[in-house]
């Protein structure tokens, strides 16, 4: 069931877009971590210390895990199953959601043999899947340990002769009905904290929040409050409350059976059996397992109501802020992109498209990531028909190509994946260098150890240099927010530029390396960035999906996949600042502080 839950979560993001699954797919993992059967066993163990050795011996014979780990410390034997549960769920989720990575096979166009190409594709997919699954495993272990401590505290109180009702006043005010709030808060905070850490690392894509994009724009507007972790927190909290309801339902059923047995043993009078038992059997479950369900439903409705309010606000778009932008989708396949035929085809297609869009009266033209697959040097510019078209038409162009580091003062092997603003007189007005390079594709992590195995994966002859994270991109119209390809999942990258005065978003990408599923997911991520920053976004991609997205997440146009395409559309410059743009992610530290306080009170 845990693995199935992860697979269901993997079906929720684009392109399948079954986003409601995200609100229940985490339930099996949560129940497995906060297993009521484990807690019952612990309580029985406290009351029956004399049978402890016998039970351990029986469990060692009848159960594989206790037999395997009977020689290890008890802490490890408790946490290892939680780790396995988290790993299984994480593999199910990330393995399905990121299966498009296998689309890099075959790489015979790079000269890689078919079998070697398959091995590289599987390695990359497994590497990224396990990297994402590691987050879930850590969450399971941390939450499992904390929840274990809370359960042990309650069990110790029971072992001292106190009943749960007395404990609710003396030691654990949240027990039994409200302990689910503590676990829910801790589980949500830890997950958000881990996603924050992962999103500040080199490899990040499949946040739980992106399961809602693009077809639940109402909830995506919560990203304007505190970024994507606002949506992640909602998803985890709703799942946790549903799981806690199931756990309490199981416990209430067992408690009713225990009470029934006690009454039969005491041979209570007929009136009490007829009147009191039905009342207690109905009121107790209503006061326990329905409470978290009610809170989950209320939280879901409240979050969507707030999101609807933000989504329904009209966009103020003064005519003087309008900017007509042209997009060229070149559709140059990877098997020819970096040879002479590909260069000629790219130059011809982009030059023709630029001229046509300029004749339509656009203010600027955006072309994809590395659309012109050579170094943007003076010599190469003068030989480029695209550059000559800029001089002829005088329309600003945002050019995706490669740039030398430090204006060519270093070796040619040091270069960047860049977007240049070239104005009508041919001068370079500004430049942005891609900040987040693709691991295994544009640079090799742990190159000393595994570089020889996968260095053929990149289509480039040398490794790229990452751009500075604090770049500012000026244009003749206004300051812009810029991202190139793998910058898309890093929300802070876009927030920082919007806070620095960026008035619209430009992104350039090339997803031709992978299966077409990535194109829909890439679009979904950049749609989230448009909503979070309250900015219009213009996307130019090599093979799809090029698009124009407004600040409410509405896609006004998107291209067809694997087709040459031109489009001219109007966007609007905006200077508004959402709470997220102003303050960043304040929710995650707040949740962690509250969870620490709740955990401390529970462990007193």
N, C-alpha and C positions, 0 to 999 in steps of 0.2 A: 504493500500500500504506500509506503514511503516513496519508493522509486516511481510509482504511478503518479503520486502527487507532483513530483518534480517534472515528469513528462507533461502532465496537464499544464503546469506553469509554463513550460516551454512552448506550448501551443497558443498561449495567449498573445504574444507580440505579433507584429507584422511578419509575414504577409497574411497569416490566417486571421489575426485580429480577434480572437475569441477572448476579449479582455475581461468578461465577467469571471472566467475561470481563476483569475488571479486572486479573487477574494475568498476562494475555498481551497486552492491547491496546496497551501502551506499547512492546512489542518492536520493531515496524517503525520507530518514530521513533528509538529507541536505536541500532538497526543503521544507520540512515541518518546519524546524527550521528557514530558511531564506525565509519565505512565502511572495511572492510578493503581495498577496492579503492583508496581514497585513500592509505592507508598504503603499499601496494605500489608505487603510482606514485611516492611520495616516495622510497622506498628505491631504486627503479630510477633516479630522477633524481639521487640522490647518487652512484651508481656510474657514471652516464653523463653527466657534466657537459658533455661535448663535444656531446651530442645535445640539450641542453636547449632551445636556441633553435629547433631544428627541431621538437621536440615541441610547444612552445608555439604555433608557427605552425600545425601540423597540427590541434591542438585548437581553435584559434581558427576554423579553417575548418569543422571537423566538429561543433563543439559550440556551442550557442546561448549558454550562460552565459559561457564564456571570451571569446567574441566580444563580448558585451555589456559585460563588465567588464575587458577587456584593458587599458584605459587607467586603471583604478583601482588603488590600492595592493593588493598581494597579500593583505594581511590582510582587506580588505573582500571581495575575491573569494572568500576562503575562508569567511568567516563569513556572507555573505549567503545562500548555499544553506541553511546551518543555520537561519537565521532563517525562511526560507520553509518548511522542513520543520516547524519548530515552529509556525508560523502555521497551516499546513494541518491539523496534528494538533489544535491547539487549537480551530480553527473546527469541525472534525468533532465533537469532544467537547462543547464548551460549546454549540455550535449545536443539537445533538440534545437534550442534557440540559435545556436551557433553552428549548426550543421552545414550552413552555407560555406564555411571555411574549406570544406573538402572540394569545393568548386575550383580551387587552384590546380587541381589535377585534370587533364595531363599538362605537364610543362615541357612537352617535347619541343615546343617552339623556342625554349631556352637551351635546347641541347641536352636536356635531362632525360635519361632513359625512362621508359614507361613505368617499370616496376619501381625505380628509384623515385619517380615523381609521385607514385601512389604512396610510398612509404613516407615521403616528406609531407604530403597532404594529411595523412593519418596522424603523423607526429604533431603537426601544427594544431589540428583539431583537438587531439587529446591534451596537448599542453595547455591550450586556452580553456578547455573544459575543466581540467583539474585545477587550474588557477582560480576559476570562478567557484568550483566546488570547495576549495579550501576556505573561502569566506563562510560558506554554510557550515562546514565542519567546525570551524572555530566558534561560530555562533552556537551550535548545538552543544559543544563541550562547555563553553562559558555559562550558558543558560542552564544546562544540565547540572553543573556543579553548584551554581547559586540556588537553584530551585531545590536541590538536594539538601543544602544547608537549612533552608526554610522548613522543609519537610521533617528533617531530623529534629529541629527545635520543637515542632509541634508534637512529634512522637515522644520526645523526652518529657514534655509536659503531661501527655497522657499516661506515660509510664509512672509518673509520680502520683497517680490517683486522681488527676483532674479530668473532668469531662470537657469536651470541646466547647460547650456553652460557657463554662467558667473561664476557659482559656481566652475566649473572645473578649472578656473584660480585663483579665489580668495580664496577659502576655501578647496575644496575637489578636488585636482588634479586628483584623480582616478575616479571621477564621470562623466558620468554614465558608460563609457566603462570599466574603470579599477578598479572600486570598488570590482569587483569579485576577483582581486588579493589579496586585503587586507583580504577579508573574507576567501579566500582559504588558505592564509598563517596562519591566526589565527586558523582556524579549524584544519589544519594539526599539528601545533605546540601544541595545547591543547591536541589533541589525543595522540601524541607521549609522551607528558609530563605525561599524566595519565597512559599510558602503562608502562612508566619508574617507576612510583610510585607503580603500581600493581606488577610489576616484582620484586620489592624489598620487597614485603610483603610475607606472609606465604602461599598464595593460588594463583597460577598462572598457566595457561595452554594455553588458546586460544587467543594468540596474532593474530592480523590480518595477520602478516607476515607468520604464519604457514599455511595459506590457499594456499600458493604457493608451498609447499613442499609435495611430492618429485618431482613432474612432471614439475616444471618450474625451473630447476637448474640454468639457465642463470640468472634469476633475483635474485635467492638466493645468487649469488656471490656478490651482493651489500652488503651483510652482512659482507664481509671482510673489508668494508670501515668504517662502524660505527655500526655494529651489526644489530639485527633484526629490530630495529626502522627505519633503512634506507628503508627497504621494506615496513614497515607500512606507512611511510611518503609518499612513492610513491602511495600506494593504496588509501590513504585518499585524496591526492592531485588530482589524476585523477578523483575520484568520485566527489570531490568538484567542479572541473572545468566543468565536464559534467552537474552537477546540476545547476551551475551558468549560463551555456549556456541556459538551459531550462528556467530559471527565466528570463534572458534577452530576450529570444524569446517571452515569454508571454508579457513582457513589451513592446517590439517593436511592437507587434501586436496591443496592446491597443493604443500605441502612433500613429500608422498609422491611426487608426479609429478616434482618436481625431483630427488629422490634416485634415482628410477628412471632418469631421463635420465642422471644422473651415472654411475651404475653401468654403464649401457649404453655410455657413452663410454669408461669406463676398462676395459671388457670384463672385469669381475670373473669369478673362476673359478666353475665350476658349483655347487660346494658353497655358496658364499656367496650365490649367487642363489637357491638353493632354500631355504636355512635362515634366513639373516639377514633377507632382505627380508620374508618373511611376518611374522616377529617384530616388526620395526621398524614395519611397516605397521599392525600391530594395537596394539602398546603405545603408540606415539606419540599416536594420537588418544585412546586411553583415558586417557592422562595429561594431556590438554589439555582437549578440549571437554566431557568428562564431568564434570570437576571442578566447574565452575560450576553445572551442572544438579544435581549431588549436593548442593551447598551450598544451592541454591534450594529443593529439595525438603525438605532438613533444616530450613531456616529456616521454611518454610511449616508443617511439622509441629510444630516447636517452638513457634511463635507460637500455633498453634491449641491446642496442649496447655496452654500457660500460660493462654490465654483460657478454655479449658474448666474449668480449676481455679478461676478467678475466677468464672465463670458458675455453677458447681456448688455454690458455698458457700450454705448455707441463709440465708434472710432472717430475722433475729431481729425479731419484731414484737410487743412487749408490748401488751397490751390497752389500757393507759392512754395509749398514743401514738396510738390510733386516732382518725380524724377522718372523719366522714361528710359528703361533699361532693356537692352537686347541680350539675348542668350543664344549661344551657339552650342549645340550638342554634336560633336564631330563624328562620333561613332567609328573610331579607329580601333580595330581589334588588336589585342596584345601581340598576336603572332606576327604582326607587321609593324607595330608601333615604333620599334626602336631600330628598324633597318631603313635603308634608303627609300624603299617603296612606301613605307609608312610615313616617312618624313614628307615625301612629295604629296601623298594623299592628304596628310594633315594640313600642310601649307595651302594646298588648293582649296580644301573644304572650308578652312577658317577664313582664308582671304575672301573667298566668294561670299560667305555668310556675313562677314564684316561689311563688305561693300553694300550688300542688300539691306542690312539693318540700318546702316548709315543713311541710305536713301529713304528709309521709312521715317527718318527724323528722330532717332533715339539720341539720348544724351550721352550714353556710354554703352559699351559692349563688354560682356563678361564671357570668357572662355574657360574650359575646365582645367583641372590640375594637370600639369605637364602636357598641355595641349600641343605646345611646340617643344618637342623632346630634344632640346639642345641648350647649351649655355647661352644666356642672354648677354653676350658680349657685343661690343661695338662692331666688330668685324661680321659676326653672324647677323646682327640687325640689318646691316647694309645689304646683305645678300638675301634678306627675307622679303618675299612678296607681301606678307602680312604687314610688316613694318612699313613698306612703301605705300600700302593702302592707307595706313594711319596718316602718313604725311600728306597723302592726296585728299582724304576725306575730312581730316581734322577732328574726328570724333574720339573721345577718350576711350581707351581700351584697358581692361584689366586682364593682363596676360599671364596665364599659367605656364611656367617654364622653369628652368634651372638657373640659379644665380651663383656667382663666385662669392666666396667669403671675403669680407673686408674689401669689397670693390676690386677684387683681383690681386690684392697684395700678397695673398698666400698661394700655395700650390693649387693647381687646377683640380687636384683630387679632393680638395675641401670645397664642397658646394652645397647648396640648399635647394629644397623644393619650395619655390617661391611664387608669389603673385605680385606682379608689377603694375603700377598705374602709369600708363604711357599717355601723355597728352598730345594734342594735335600737332605740335611742332616736333614731335619725336623724342622729347625729353622724358626721362624717368622721373615722375613726380613723387612717388613713394614706393615702398617695397615691404612686403610681409613675408617672413620665412616661417615655414611650417614648424610649429612648436612640438607637437606630439607625433613622433615618428612611429611607424608600425614595427613592433618587435617581430623579428624573423623575416620581415619583408624589406624594410629600409635600414634597419640595423640589426645586429645579432647580439642578443643578451648572452652573457657568459661566452663570448666569442672564443676565448682561449681554449674552452673545453669542447664546444659543439660547433664552432664556426666551420670547420672543415666538412661537416656533414650537411649543412644547409646553406652554405654560402652561395649556392646556385639559385636559391629561391628568389633573390632580388633581381630585377631586370637591369639593374645598374652595375657598372663595372667597379664602382667604389662606393663607400658608405657615405650617406648624407650626414650633414651637420644640422642639429636641431636649432631652431630659432630661439631667441630670447623670449621668456614668458611675459615680459612687460612691454612688448612692442605696441606702438600706436600707429594706426594706418590713416593717414590723411588723404583726402581726395579733393579735386577742384570744387566739389559740391558741399561736402561736409565730412567730418570724421566718420569712419565706418568701423564696424565690428567684422573681423575677418576670421575665417576658419578654412583650413585645407584638409579635406578627407577625415583622417583619424582624430582631428581636433573635435569632431562633432560630439562624442559622448562626454566630453569634459565641460560640464556646465559652468564651472568657475572661470574657464578661459573666456567664455562669452560674457559672463557677468562683469568681469573686470574691465573689459573694453567698453561695455555699455556705461559702466560707472565713470569711465574716463571721458565720456562724451560721444561715444559712437551712436550714430543716428539711424543706421540701417545695417543689415547683415548681408555680407557677401560670402558665399562658400563655393569652393571649387573642388571637385572630387573626380576620382577615376575608380569605379568599382568593377571594371571589366575583368579583374583578376579572379573574381569569385562567382558563385552561383547568384542568380538574379534575386534571390531572397534578400541579400544584403542591400539591394537598392531600395526596397521598401522599408527596411529597418533604418537605413541611413536617413532616408527622408523623414521617418518618424522621429528620430533623434533631433534633427535640425528644426523640425516643427516645434518640438518642445522648447528649444533654445529661443525661437521667435516669441513664444508665449511668455516664457520666464522674463525676458528682457523687454517685452512690449515693443518689439521692433518688426518691421517688414523684413523678409528674408528673400534673397535671390540665390538660387542654386543652379550652378552649371556643372554638368557631369559629362563624362565621355560617352557613356552608353546608356545612361538613365539612372535615376529619374531627375532630370532637370525640372525646376519648379519655381513658382512664386507663391509665397505664403504670407498671410497677413498676421498681425499681432494676436488675433483670436484663434489662430491655428487653422484657418480656412485656406485650403490650397486653391488658388485662383486658376492655376494652370499647371499641368505637369506633362512632360514629354512621354512618348512611347519608348519602350525598352528596345535597345539595339536598332535604333533608326537615327539617321541624320535628321536634325530638326533645328528650326530657327523660331524664335519667339520674341516679340516686343511687347512689354507690359509696363504699367505704371505702378510705382511704389511711392511711399511717402516717408519723408524724413521725420523722425520723432525725437523729442528731447525729454519725454516723461521718464520717471524712474520708479520702478516697482520697489516694494519693500525688500525683495531679494536683491535687486541691483544696489540698493542703498546699504544694506546691512549684511548681505551674504546669508549663509546658513546659520541662523541663530537657533533653529529648532533642535538640531542634533545635540549641541552642548546642553541645552535646557533639559532635554529628555534624559541625558546621561546623569545630570545632577539630580533630577527628581528620582530616577531609578536608584541612584546611590543612597539617597535619603530613605526611600522606601525599603530597600534591601537592608540598610542598617537598622531601621526600626523593627523589621521582621526578625532580625538575628539577635535582638537584645536578649 
